[in-house]
């Protein structure tokens, strides 16, 4: 799995191509059908370009919109494997409703469906990595499907400016700090996609429980659950808190984050502050997520666990 982190910047050199291009009809509204690692790219894009009209649908079928409304959207079926049941359900319904569709996948049933039905599609390179590790490929492909050409040019620059190895040492140190603890990742609402990605990486790569939340909302509820008392202190003792700090967050939100950290420390709860840094928003995001990759990798190594595969997910799929 280390190789996928070291090679990650190369993904931004990938040039996505729309096949069956004559059937491609770009719009200004998008519904992304995706589960697990296949919707993470849409989450990130929406955080960078909140002005884009993107609905991210993580369920069977389609969002609860009228057929008239649905006809205004480009339905983007995103499944890294091409075999995700929920996405296949949604795109099949979209096809029956004669909606505007484009498919993004490595292969599988969705690419076969696109070819059989003469639908536009983008085939992501198959480099035998996990969907959560293919975020660069997925972002490039999604921006292509959305015809966000300038955004894609900006993202392409990371192939030259991002280093996969740069964050290994810090990630290893972070994993050591988190040994025998359950991480909870906090961020602003603006950086929710980052906090969620951290959680997913700790779950899938680190093989540990992990959770996330956002400020200021958590100041109105969650933090009271960590107001440690004698009778409940055993419930809190195994948690560590990672605060993703963004200099561009609202000044009051930055103050809230600092005060929340002080209150937690006062109660004996360990916190770790991680500041976003980079030449631009894309650099900030993927530098931060590479740190999460390394931290989660060395977390699994610290417990003597295999980091790449997700056996419980495969077991679940067989049972349903």
N, C-alpha and C positions, 0 to 999 in steps of 0.2 A: 504493500500500500504506500510505502514511502515514495516509491517512484512516481505514483500519481500526483503527489504533492510537489515533487521536484519538477515534474513536467507540466504542471498545471498552467503556467503562463503561455505555453505553446498553444493552448486551446483558443486563445484570442487571435491567433493567426489564421484560424479556420475560416474559410469563405463559404457560407451557406448558399446553396443553389435551390431555387424553387423549380421542381419538376412539374410537368403539365402546366406550365406557366400561363398558357392561354386561358386556362380555367380560373386563374387567380384573380380575385376582385377585392382589392384593398379597400378598407373602410376606416373610419375614425373611432369606431367602437369595437371592443374585443371581449370575447368570453374565452377564457383559457380553461380547458378541461384538463385537470392534472391531479395526481395523487403523489404523496411522498416526495422523493427527490425531483419528480417531474413538474412540480409547481413552484419549486424554490426560486427558479429563475424569474418567474412572473412576480413573485413577492418582491424580489430585489429590484426589478425594473420599475415596479409601481412605487417603490420607496424613492428611487432616483427621479422619476418623472410622475409625480402625483397628479399632474394635470391630464395624464392620459386616462381615457375612459376604459378601464380594465375591470372586468368581473372575473374573479378567480373562483372556479366551481370545483369543490372537493367532495363530490358525491356522485351517485348514479344520475342518469338522465341529464336534464338541463336546468338552469336556474328558473325559478317560478316567474317567468315573464310571459306575456301574451305572444301569440304567433306573430302578430303585427310588430311588436317590439323586437322580437328575436331576428326578424328579417333585416334589422338595421345593424346587426353585429356580424363580425367575422368570427366564426367558431373555430378556435385553435385547439385541436386535439393533441395534447402533449403527453407522450408516454415514452420514456427512455427505451424500455424493452419493446414497446409496441403491443404488449399483451395485457395491459392494465384493464381489468374488468369494468371498473367504473367509467373509464374514458371510452372504452368500446361501446358501453351502454349509451353514453351521451352522444357520440358521433353517429351511431346508428340511428338514433332518434332524430338528430339534426338532418341526416340524409333523407329520412322518410318525410320530413317537413320541408325538404327542398331548400335548406338554408345554405348560407355561404360558409364553406368549410376549407380549412387547410390542416394538414396532418404533419406532426413533427415526431419522428421516432428513429431509432437505430434500425429497426426491422420489424419482425413479428407480424401479427395479424393486422395491425393498422396500416403498415406499408402495403401489404397485400390488398387490403380493402381499398386503399387509395388508387392503386394500379387498376384493380378490377372495375372500380366505379369511375375511373378517369378524373380523380380529384387532384388538386394541387397538393404537393407534399415536399417536405424537406427531410432528407435522410442524413441523420447525424452520424459521424464516423464511429465505427465500432472498435474501440480500443480496449475492450474487456475491463472496464472500470465500473464501479458502482454508480448509480444515478446521482447520488449526493456528491460524487467527485467530478461530475461532468457539467458543473454549473457554467463554465465558460462556453462550452459548446451550446448549451441550452439557451443562454442569454443571447448569443450571436444569432441563433436560429430564430428565436422569438422576435428579436428586433427586426430581423429580415422579414418575417411574416407580417409584422406590423408596419412595415415600410418606414421604419425610423432610421433612415440612412445616416444622418449626421451622428446620432447616438451610437450607431454601430461603428462608425469611424473612430469615435472617441474611445470606445471599448477596445477596438483593435490595437490601440497604442500600448495596452498592457502587455502585449506579447514581448515588447522591448523594455518596459519599465518595471515590471513586476518580477520579483525573485522568489522562487519556491523555497529555497534553502534558508533565506534570511531569517525566517521566523521559527526555525527548528529549536534553537537553544532556548528561546523564551517560552516556547510551547512545552518543552520538556520540564523547565523549571515550574511552570504553572501546574503541570500534571503532578509534580511532587508536592506542591502546596495543597493539592486537592485530594491527596491519598487518604482513603478511608472516610471521605466526605461526599455528600451529595450536593452538586452545584445548582444554584438558582441564579439565572442570568437576568439582570435588570437593564433596561434601556429606556430612552424616550419612545413615545409612540412613533416618531419619525424613523427610529431605528429598530422597530419591531421585527423586521425581516432578519436583521442581524442576530438579535436575541434568540429568535426562533431557530435560526440555523445553528447557533451554538448548542442549543438543546438537542437538536436532531443529531449533530455530530457526536455529542457525548453519549446519546442513546445508541446509535448505530455503530459508531467506530469505537467509542470508549466502553460500550457494553455496560453502562451504569444508568441508574435513574438520574434524570435531570429535568429541570423545570425553568420556566421563564415568566416574566411579567413586565409591565410597562408603567412608567411614571407619567403623569401624576396619579393615575387611577389607583395604583397599589397603596398610595398614602391614605386612601379613604377606606381601605379594607384589609388587604393582605398583611400589611406590616403589623397589625394588631395581633395577628396569630403568632408573632415572634416577640411579643412583650413578655419575656421569659418570667415565669413564676415558679416557685418551688415545686408545685405539683405537676407542672408541664415541662420543666426544663429538659427532661430526657427526650422529649419529642423534637426539640430544636438542636440538640447538641451535635448532630452529624451533618448539619447544613453549612455550606459556605456560599457567599454571595459575590457574584461577579458584576460590577457596575461598568457598563459600556458608556464612557464619557465622550460627548461630542461638543466641541467648542462652539458649534453653530446652534446648539439647542437654546431655547428661550432662557434668559437670565434667571428667571424665577424657577425654572425646571432644574437648572444647574444647582441652584441653592437647595432645592428639595432633595436632589440626589446626595449632596454633601451632608445635609442634616440627617437624612435617612441612614447614611453610612455611620454617622456619629452615634445615632441612637442604637443601631445594631451593635457596634463595638462596645458601647457602654453596657450592653447586656451580654457581653462575652461571645458575640457572634462574629466570626472572621469575615472580613470583606477584602476583595481584590479589585482595584481600580484599573481599567484598561482604557487608555485614551486613543481615540481614532486619529490617525495621521496619514497624510498622503498628499500628492500634488493636486488631486482633484477627487470628486466624490467616488468615482469608480475605483481609484487607487485606495482610498480609505476603506471601502467595502471589502475588496478582495484581499488586501493586506490583513485586515481584521479576521476574515474567514480562514485565511491560511494559518494564522495563529491558532484559531479554533481547531483546525485540522490536526496540527502537530500536538496540541494539548490533549485532544481526544485520543490520538494514536498512542501517545506515551502513557495515557491513562490505562488503556487496555494492556499495554506491555507491562505496566506496573503490577497488574493483577495476573499476569501470565495468560492472557486471553488472546484469541485470534481477532484481529481488528477489522477485517474487510467484509466477511460474509455476515449474513443476517439469518441464521438458522431458524429462529423462532418465527420470522415472517414466512419463510418457506414452509415450515410445519403448519402454520395457520392456513396458508393457501391450499395445502393438500386436504385439510380438514373441511374446507368449505366447498 
